[in-house]
Amino acid sequence: MSAQSNVGLDSGITGPTMPETAKAMLIVNMWVGRLEIIPVAVLLGAVFRRFDLYR
């Protein structure tokens, strides 16, 4: 929640020894938090429609 809301708080969970997948998830959460959820959802929906990924 801290990463998505961009408040910069953490309780010692983050650090340089984190697994790469956890770092990637934090990066995605920070990006979504910075851009807000609705525009990212619209962007992903447009990409899915363009490449016909909806089934």
N, C-alpha and C positions, 0 to 999 in steps of 0.2 A: 504494500500500500504506500509505503514511503517513496519508493521509486516512481510509482505512477503519479503520485501527487506532487512530485518534485519539491519536497520539503527538506530533503537532505538529511533526514534522521535515519539512523540505523542503530541497532542494539548489539553491535559487535558481530553481526551475521556476515557482513560483507568483508572482503579482504583479498589480498593478493594470492592467497592459497586456495581460493574457491575453485571448484571444478569449472571447466570451460563452458559447460552447458548452463550452469547457474549464472555465469557472467553474461552469456548471450541473452538469457531470459531477463536479466536486469536491464540490459541495454534496450531490449524491445519494450519493456515496461516503461522505461524513462522516455523513450521516443513517443510511445502512445500517450503518455501523460502530458508531454510537452505539446503535442498536436491536438489533444483531446480525443475522446473515444469516437464520437460521431463522424468526424472527417476521415479518420482511419478506417472505420467500417464502410463508409461510402467508397473510399479508394479501393479497398479490398474487394468490395462488391463489383466495382467497375472492372477490375482486373480479372475476376472470376468470370464475368460475363464475356469479356473480350476474348478470352482464351477458351470459352465454352467449357468451363469447369463445373458449372451447375448441372446436376443430373436429375 
